[in-house]
Amino acid sequence: MFLVKVITPQAKVRLINTEILNIVNSDGQMGLLSHHMPIISMVKISKMSTIEDGVRHNYAIAGGVLFYQDNEATLLADAFESQDEIDLERAFEAKQRATERLSENNTEIDVKRAQIALAKALNRISVKE
């Protein structure tokens, strides 16, 4: 077991004791177990999973940075929600808005921002379902 500390810009802190931490970084999927070597890694907009008390839990991460050292992982995440916290209707609405923005031929639309919003919405939908 090791501790995962999740911190978001809203000063939301969550402490999770887990047997394994699965995340997605720029190299692909990565699993961390107790006594893993120290690591710093960028985390993509993706699903994070843990095993807590023998039960798998899934979370939606909106990107961030992971630090792991001395059996403690600290995840600085743009946003973080457990599968149970995700509002599926809100996620579908965000997906629709982002899709509409990307389909417009408006030069004033921030395409990168709309693409990120779409990726976040799709991730939340995927984790919830």
N, C-alpha and C positions, 0 to 999 in steps of 0.2 A: 504494500500500500504506500501511496505517496500523496502529497497535497497538491492540488491545483487551485491557484488563486486567480480569479478572473476579475479584471478591473476594466471599467468602461469610462468614457468621458463624463457620463452622468454621475460619476463617483459611486456607481453601483459595484459592490464587491461581492463575489460569491466564492465560498470555500467548498471544495469538493475533495473528498478522500476517495481515491480510485486505485484499482489494480492495474489498469492500462488506460492510456490516453491516445486516441486516434485522431489525427488532424490531417489537413491537406496543406502542403506548402508548395513552393514553386517547383520542387522536384517530384511531387506526387504525394501519395499517401505515406504517412509516417506514424508508427506506433511507438510509444514510450512506455517502458516498464520501470519499476523501482531500480535504482542504482544505475540509470542510464548515464552515459558520459555527458558533461556539460554541453549545452547547445543553445544557440540563438538562431531563430528561424522566422522568416516572414510567413504569415498564415493567410491563405487565400479566403475569399468569400466561399464558405463551405460548411459542411456538416462536421461537427466534432462529436465523438462518442467516447463514453467512459463505461467502466463496469464498477458500480457502486453496490456493495453488499451483495455481490453475485448477480445483479440486475443491470442490463445494458440501458444506458440513458443517452438520448440524442439531443444535440443542441445546434442551433443555427448561429454561425459566427459571420460577422460582416467584415472580415479581414482584421489583421492586427499583427502583433509580434509576440512570439513565445520565447521565454527564457527558462531554461531548465538547469538546475544545479543543486547539489546536495539534497536530492530527493524532494525537491519542491519546484513545481512549474508555475510560472507567472505568465498569464496571458493578458496582454494589453489589447483589448478588442474595441473596434469602432462601435459594435453593438453585439449583444449576446442574449439569446433567448432559449429556454428549454423547450422541448417539443410541446409540453403542456401550456406554455405561455403564449405560443404563437396564435394570433388571430387570423385564421385562414381567409375570412372574408376581406380583411384589411390587406392581406398579402395579394389576393387576386385583384383588388382594386389598384394596388401599387403596380402590379404587372401590367394591367390595362393602361394606366397612365403612361408608363414608360414605353410601352409598345406604340401607343399613339404618338408620343413625342418623336420616336425614332422613325415613324412612317411619314411624318410631315416633311415637307421640303422647305422648312423655315431655317434660314441661315443663322438666326438668332438663338436657335436651340443648342444647348451645350450637349453635344452628342456623347461625349465621354461620360458625363454625369448621368445621362439617360441610360447608357449601357450598364453602368454600375448599379443604378436603381433597379433595372431589370434583373441583373444577376442576383441582387439581394432578395428580390421578391421571389424569383424562381427557387432560390436556395431555401427560403422559409417555407414555401409550398412543399418542396421535396422532403424537408425534415418533418413537417407536420403529417404528411401523407405516408 
